[in-house]
Amino acid sequence: MMIGFFEGLDSERGIAWRLADSLTLRQFLSIGLDEKTPDHVTISRTRRLIDGETHQRIFSWVLERLAQAGLIKGKTIGVDSTTLEANAAMKSIVRRDTGESYMAYLKRLAEAEGIEAKDAAALLRLDRKRKKRTSNEDWKSPSDEEAEITKLKDGRTALAFKAENAVDMETGAIVAVTTHGGAAADTATITETVIDAAVAVADLIAEKTPQGEYEVHPDAVQEVVADKGYHSNEVALGLAEMDVRTYIAEPDRGPRNWNGKAAEKAAVYGNRRRIQGDRGKRLQRQRGERIERNFAHQFDTGGLDRLYVRGKENVHKKFLIQAAACNLALLMRSTYGSGKPRAAHDAVVDAILTIVAVIKAVEDLFTPMVRELLRQGSSFSPIRTLPSAISASRKTGGLDTGC
């Protein structure tokens, strides 16, 4: 599964094909040339057999390695989420109460209203006139009941899950991952993610770097940074009661009525004061670098822009391993300068091209000089010949006149 991240493969069939084709990956996994590599069914079945707690322990083990390398600070975390399309089609949804399909439901509505709808196009025209057509309380997918109907970032309505990350704002390490239904509101999930992050950071306080220093903040999580989608009175008050300072962007809601809400008012005004300061503005600017870049590594170049597993538990396992691999890439990037094999390959190619360019430049510089020396034969003096050789090479264009 980690190979899927590092190779940018989006499906387990693709991972299985890559393992069978690559000698390097065979060696990495200790699979001999005369042995058969696992197929996609074996990969899927093994993931289902290994429980979620084991996946969480793998993620925590990687966090320990990052803490020992000084890449976990833990004081300030940023929280953000993204939705991923589930492995279920909207065309297959059924009603929770009757089990009938969407088209059968529309046909029943048309008959009840006395409308004659002979084909699917007529039913769809009738459906467009209704205000609210799909609700998670009324509809479900028979293949993945935990997937929820929501609008994706590209504007499409689909069944999806939501991945929410808690990221160390100083280093970019992912300290916690939570999984929710696609329609879950950000304000309803941030508290769970912050608590998981606080527990994870607290478990790393005793980790020492090779220099014997304790890099993790001794008081664990103290500050939370998020965008305006997470702003609400309940969130600000709840995090304030947890002794966590918030830097959550505030949407423009106009005049507010605070009658009987003194505690909420104090929490919201405190958050507003902090985000208007220099530190708050700086943290908001860093969200794109620390959080959005991780999403790009995990889901765009990491090959998880669409889910091919079903069920919230299996999806959470995928998210945990993907985040663990992303953290490993951060550790390798800080140690070796490259976080992925492709990046290392590109760096080697760039180095080789640079060496070739230097050799070519040196060759272009000295070839005219050597020719001039050979032309003069043995009766030359290096001190007298060098200026004339340079002058000759300039006339022939073999030496850059700016040297």
C-alpha positions as CSV (number, residue, x, y, z in Angstrom):
1,M,0.0,0.0,0.0
2,M,2.9,2.4,0.7
3,I,4.3,1.5,-2.7
4,G,1.1,2.8,-4.2
5,F,1.8,6.1,-2.6
6,F,5.5,6.3,-3.6
7,E,4.8,5.1,-7.2
8,G,1.6,7.3,-7.6
9,L,-0.7,4.3,-8.3
10,D,-4.4,4.8,-7.8
11,S,-5.7,1.2,-7.6
12,E,-4.6,-2.1,-6.1
13,R,-4.7,-3.7,-9.6
14,G,-2.1,-1.1,-10.6
15,I,0.0,-1.9,-7.5
16,A,-0.1,-5.6,-8.3
17,W,0.9,-5.0,-11.9
18,R,3.8,-2.7,-10.9
19,L,5.1,-5.3,-8.3
20,A,5.1,-8.0,-10.9
21,D,6.9,-5.8,-13.5
22,S,9.6,-4.0,-11.3
23,L,12.8,-5.8,-10.3
24,T,13.6,-3.0,-7.9
25,L,10.3,-3.4,-6.0
26,R,10.7,-7.2,-6.0
27,Q,14.1,-6.7,-4.3
28,F,12.6,-4.2,-1.8
29,L,9.9,-6.7,-0.8
30,S,12.3,-9.7,-0.8
31,I,10.4,-11.4,-3.6
32,G,12.6,-13.6,-5.8
33,L,12.5,-13.8,-9.5
34,D,11.0,-17.3,-9.3
35,E,8.3,-16.2,-6.9
36,K,4.8,-14.9,-7.8
37,T,4.0,-11.4,-6.6
38,P,0.7,-10.8,-4.8
39,D,-2.3,-10.1,-7.0
40,H,-4.9,-7.4,-6.2
41,V,-7.2,-9.9,-4.5
42,T,-4.5,-10.9,-2.1
43,I,-3.7,-7.2,-1.3
44,S,-7.4,-6.4,-0.7
45,R,-8.0,-9.5,1.4
46,T,-4.9,-8.9,3.5
47,R,-6.0,-5.3,4.2
48,R,-9.4,-6.5,5.4
49,L,-7.9,-9.2,7.7
50,I,-5.5,-6.7,9.4
51,D,-7.6,-4.7,11.8
52,G,-7.7,-0.9,12.1
53,E,-5.7,-0.9,15.3
54,T,-2.7,-2.4,13.6
55,H,-2.9,0.2,10.9
56,Q,-3.0,2.9,13.6
57,R,0.1,1.4,15.2
58,I,2.0,1.6,11.9
59,F,1.0,5.3,11.6
60,S,2.1,5.9,15.2
61,W,5.4,4.1,14.6
62,V,6.2,6.4,11.8
63,L,5.3,9.4,14.0
64,E,7.9,8.2,16.5
65,R,10.6,8.2,13.8
66,L,9.6,11.7,12.9
67,A,9.8,12.8,16.5
68,Q,13.2,11.3,16.9
69,A,14.3,13.2,13.8
70,G,13.0,16.5,15.3
71,L,10.2,16.8,12.8
72,I,7.4,16.9,15.4
73,K,6.9,20.0,17.4
74,G,3.2,19.6,18.4
75,K,2.4,23.0,19.7
76,T,0.5,24.4,16.7
77,I,-1.6,22.2,14.4
78,G,-3.6,23.0,11.3
79,V,-6.8,21.2,10.5
80,D,-8.3,20.8,7.1
81,S,-10.4,18.2,5.2
82,T,-11.1,17.0,1.7
83,T,-13.8,14.8,0.1
84,L,-13.0,11.8,-2.0
85,E,-15.5,10.1,-4.3
86,A,-16.6,6.7,-2.9
87,N,-16.5,3.4,-4.8
88,A,-20.3,3.6,-5.4
89,A,-22.5,5.1,-8.1
90,M,-25.3,7.6,-7.6
91,K,-27.4,5.7,-10.1
92,S,-27.6,2.7,-7.8
93,I,-28.9,4.5,-4.7
94,V,-32.1,3.1,-3.1
95,R,-34.6,4.5,-0.5
96,R,-33.9,3.5,3.1
97,D,-37.5,2.8,3.9
98,T,-38.8,0.9,0.8
99,G,-35.6,-0.2,-0.9
100,E,-36.9,1.0,-4.3
101,S,-34.5,2.6,-6.8
102,Y,-34.5,6.3,-7.7
103,M,-36.3,5.8,-11.0
104,A,-38.9,3.6,-9.5
105,Y,-39.5,6.3,-6.8
106,L,-39.9,9.0,-9.4
107,K,-42.4,6.8,-11.3
108,R,-44.4,6.4,-8.2
109,L,-44.4,10.1,-7.6
110,A,-45.6,10.8,-11.1
111,E,-48.4,8.3,-10.8
112,A,-49.5,9.8,-7.5
113,E,-49.7,13.3,-9.1
114,G,-51.5,12.0,-12.2
115,I,-48.6,12.7,-14.5
116,E,-48.0,10.3,-17.4
117,A,-44.2,9.7,-17.7
118,K,-43.5,7.1,-20.3
119,D,-39.7,7.2,-20.4
120,A,-36.8,8.0,-18.2
121,A,-36.3,11.5,-19.8
122,A,-39.8,12.5,-18.7
123,L,-39.1,11.3,-15.2
124,L,-35.9,13.3,-15.0
125,R,-37.7,16.4,-16.2
126,L,-40.2,15.9,-13.4
127,D,-37.3,15.4,-10.9
128,R,-35.7,18.8,-11.8
129,K,-38.8,20.7,-10.6
130,R,-38.5,19.2,-7.1
131,K,-36.5,21.3,-4.5
132,K,-34.7,18.7,-2.5
133,R,-34.2,15.4,-4.3
134,T,-31.6,13.4,-2.4
135,S,-31.0,13.3,1.3
136,N,-28.8,11.0,3.3
137,E,-31.7,10.4,5.7
138,D,-33.8,8.9,2.8
139,W,-31.2,7.4,0.4
140,K,-28.3,5.0,0.6
141,S,-26.0,3.1,-1.6
142,P,-26.6,-0.7,-1.5
143,S,-22.9,-1.4,-2.1
144,D,-21.5,1.1,0.5
145,E,-24.1,2.2,3.0
146,E,-21.6,4.4,4.9
147,A,-20.8,6.6,1.9
148,E,-22.8,9.8,2.0
149,I,-24.2,12.0,-0.8
150,T,-22.4,15.3,-1.0
151,K,-21.2,17.9,-3.5
152,L,-17.6,17.5,-4.5
153,K,-15.2,20.4,-5.0
154,D,-15.6,20.1,-8.7
155,G,-19.3,20.7,-8.4
156,R,-20.5,17.2,-9.0
157,T,-22.9,15.5,-6.6
158,A,-21.6,12.0,-5.6
159,L,-21.3,9.5,-2.8
160,A,-18.1,10.3,-0.9
161,F,-16.1,10.1,2.3
162,K,-14.3,12.9,4.0
163,A,-10.6,12.7,5.2
164,E,-9.6,15.2,7.8
165,N,-5.9,15.8,8.7
166,A,-4.2,17.5,11.7
167,V,-0.8,18.8,10.5
168,D,2.1,20.2,12.5
169,M,2.3,23.8,11.3
170,E,6.0,24.0,12.0
171,T,7.2,20.9,10.0
172,G,4.2,19.8,7.9
173,A,4.0,16.3,9.5
174,I,0.6,14.7,9.7
175,V,-0.1,13.9,13.4
176,A,-3.7,12.6,13.2
177,V,-6.1,11.3,10.5
178,T,-9.9,10.9,11.0
179,T,-12.5,9.6,8.5
180,H,-16.1,10.7,8.2
181,G,-19.0,10.5,5.9
182,G,-18.8,12.9,2.9
183,A,-21.7,15.1,4.1
184,A,-20.3,15.6,7.7
185,A,-19.8,19.3,8.5
186,D,-16.4,20.6,9.3
187,T,-17.7,22.1,12.5
188,A,-18.9,18.7,13.6
189,T,-15.7,16.9,13.1
190,I,-12.9,19.3,14.1
191,T,-13.1,18.4,17.9
192,E,-12.5,14.7,17.3
193,T,-9.5,15.5,15.1
194,V,-8.0,17.9,17.6
195,I,-8.4,15.4,20.4
196,D,-6.8,12.6,18.3
197,A,-3.9,15.0,17.5
198,A,-3.5,16.0,21.2
199,V,-3.3,12.3,22.2
200,A,-0.8,11.5,19.5
201,V,1.5,14.5,20.3
202,A,1.3,13.7,24.1
203,D,2.5,10.1,23.4
204,L,5.6,11.6,21.6
205,I,6.7,14.0,24.3
206,A,9.3,11.6,25.7
207,E,10.9,10.9,22.3
208,K,14.5,12.3,22.1
209,T,16.5,13.3,19.1
210,P,20.0,11.7,18.5
211,Q,21.5,14.8,20.1
212,G,19.5,14.0,23.3
213,E,17.0,16.9,22.9
214,Y,13.2,16.9,23.4
215,E,11.8,18.6,20.4
216,V,8.1,17.9,21.0
217,H,6.3,20.6,23.0
218,P,5.9,19.5,26.7
219,D,2.4,20.8,26.9
220,A,1.3,19.1,23.6
221,V,-1.2,20.9,21.4
222,Q,-1.8,24.5,22.3
223,E,-3.0,26.2,19.1
224,V,-5.3,25.2,16.3
225,V,-5.4,26.8,12.8
226,A,-8.3,26.3,10.4
227,D,-10.2,28.0,7.6
228,K,-13.5,29.7,7.8
229,G,-15.5,26.5,7.2
230,Y,-14.6,25.5,10.8
231,H,-15.8,28.7,12.4
232,S,-18.8,28.5,14.7
233,N,-19.7,29.6,18.2
234,E,-19.7,26.0,19.4
235,V,-16.3,25.2,18.0
236,A,-14.7,28.3,19.4
237,L,-16.2,27.7,22.8
238,G,-15.4,24.0,22.8
239,L,-11.7,24.5,22.0
240,A,-11.4,27.3,24.5
241,E,-12.8,25.0,27.2
242,M,-10.0,22.6,26.2
243,D,-7.4,25.4,26.8
244,V,-6.6,25.5,23.1
245,R,-6.1,28.8,21.4
246,T,-7.8,29.1,18.0
247,Y,-6.7,30.8,14.8
248,I,-9.8,30.1,12.7
249,A,-10.6,32.4,9.8
250,E,-14.0,34.1,10.5
251,P,-16.6,34.6,7.7
252,D,-18.5,37.9,7.4
253,R,-21.8,37.2,9.2
254,G,-22.7,40.8,9.9
255,P,-24.0,42.1,13.2
256,R,-24.4,39.3,15.9
257,N,-26.9,38.9,18.7
258,W,-25.0,37.8,21.9
259,N,-27.9,37.9,24.3
260,G,-27.4,35.0,26.8
261,K,-24.2,33.9,25.0
262,A,-21.4,35.6,27.0
263,A,-19.1,32.6,26.9
264,E,-19.5,32.2,23.1
265,K,-18.9,35.9,22.6
266,A,-15.7,35.8,24.6
267,A,-14.4,32.8,22.6
268,V,-15.3,34.2,19.2
269,Y,-13.9,37.7,20.1
270,G,-10.7,36.1,21.4
271,N,-10.3,34.2,18.1
272,R,-11.0,37.3,16.1
273,R,-8.4,39.2,18.0
274,R,-5.8,36.5,17.4
275,I,-6.4,36.1,13.7
276,Q,-6.0,39.9,13.2
277,G,-2.6,39.9,14.7
278,D,0.7,39.3,12.9
279,R,1.0,35.7,14.1
280,G,-2.5,34.9,13.1
281,K,-2.0,36.3,9.6
282,R,1.2,34.4,9.3
283,L,-0.4,31.1,10.3
284,Q,-3.2,31.6,7.9
285,R,-0.7,32.2,5.1
286,Q,1.1,29.0,6.0
287,R,-2.0,26.8,5.7
288,G,-1.5,26.4,2.0
289,E,2.1,25.4,2.4
290,R,1.7,23.0,5.3
291,I,-1.8,21.5,4.8
292,E,-2.8,21.9,1.2
293,R,0.6,20.6,0.1
294,N,0.1,17.4,2.1
295,F,-3.3,16.9,0.5
296,A,-1.6,17.2,-2.9
297,H,1.1,14.7,-1.9
298,Q,-1.5,12.2,-0.5
299,F,-4.3,12.4,-3.0
300,D,-3.0,13.9,-6.3
301,T,0.6,12.6,-6.8
302,G,0.1,9.9,-4.2
303,G,-2.6,8.1,-6.3
304,L,-5.6,8.4,-3.9
305,D,-7.7,10.9,-5.7
306,R,-10.5,8.3,-5.9
307,L,-11.4,5.5,-3.5
308,Y,-11.5,1.9,-4.7
309,V,-12.4,0.4,-1.3
310,R,-15.8,0.3,0.4
311,G,-16.8,0.8,4.0
312,K,-15.7,3.5,6.4
313,E,-13.2,1.1,8.2
314,N,-11.4,0.1,5.0
315,V,-11.3,3.8,3.8
316,H,-9.8,4.8,7.2
317,K,-7.1,2.1,6.8
318,K,-6.2,3.5,3.4
319,F,-6.0,7.0,4.8
320,L,-3.8,5.9,7.7
321,I,-1.3,4.1,5.5
322,Q,-1.3,7.0,2.9
323,A,-0.6,9.5,5.7
324,A,2.1,7.3,7.1
325,A,3.8,7.1,3.7
326,C,3.5,10.8,3.3
327,N,5.2,11.2,6.7
328,L,8.0,8.8,5.6
329,A,8.5,10.9,2.5
330,L,8.9,14.0,4.7
331,L,11.5,12.1,6.8
332,M,13.4,11.0,3.7
333,R,13.2,14.5,2.2
334,S,14.7,16.0,5.3
335,T,17.4,13.3,5.5
336,Y,18.3,12.6,1.8
337,G,16.8,15.6,0.0
338,S,14.3,13.4,-1.9
339,G,11.0,12.1,-0.6
340,K,10.0,9.8,-3.5
341,P,12.0,7.6,-6.0
342,R,10.9,9.8,-8.9
343,A,12.2,12.9,-7.2
344,A,15.5,11.2,-6.5
345,H,15.7,10.0,-10.1
346,D,15.1,13.6,-11.4
347,A,17.8,14.9,-9.0
348,V,20.3,12.4,-10.4
349,V,19.4,13.3,-14.0
350,D,19.8,17.0,-13.2
351,A,23.2,16.4,-11.7
352,I,24.3,14.3,-14.7
353,L,23.1,17.0,-17.1
354,T,24.9,19.6,-15.1
355,I,28.2,17.6,-15.2
356,V,27.8,17.1,-19.0
357,A,27.2,20.9,-19.4
358,V,30.3,21.7,-17.4
359,I,32.4,19.3,-19.4
360,K,31.1,20.7,-22.7
361,A,31.9,24.3,-21.5
362,V,35.4,23.3,-20.5
363,E,35.9,21.5,-23.8
364,D,34.7,24.6,-25.7
365,L,37.1,26.8,-23.7
366,F,40.3,24.8,-24.1
367,T,40.0,23.1,-27.5
368,P,41.0,26.3,-29.4
369,M,43.9,26.8,-27.0
370,V,45.2,23.3,-27.5
371,R,44.9,23.6,-31.3
372,E,46.9,26.8,-31.2
373,L,49.6,25.2,-29.1
374,L,49.8,22.2,-31.4
375,R,50.0,24.4,-34.4
376,Q,53.0,26.3,-33.0
377,G,54.7,23.0,-32.2
378,S,57.6,22.7,-29.8
379,S,58.8,26.3,-30.2
380,F,56.2,27.9,-27.9
381,S,56.3,29.5,-24.6
382,P,53.2,29.0,-22.4
383,I,53.2,32.5,-21.1
384,R,53.5,34.1,-24.6
385,T,51.2,31.6,-26.3
386,L,48.2,31.7,-23.9
387,P,47.1,35.3,-24.7
388,S,47.4,34.6,-28.5
389,A,45.5,31.3,-28.1
390,I,42.7,33.1,-26.2
391,S,42.6,35.9,-28.8
392,A,42.4,33.3,-31.6
393,S,39.6,31.4,-29.9
394,R,37.7,34.6,-29.5
395,K,37.9,35.3,-33.2
396,T,36.7,31.8,-34.0
397,G,33.9,32.0,-31.5
398,G,35.2,29.1,-29.4
399,L,35.6,31.1,-26.2
400,D,32.9,33.3,-24.6
401,T,34.2,36.9,-24.7
402,G,32.6,37.5,-21.3
403,C,35.0,35.0,-19.6
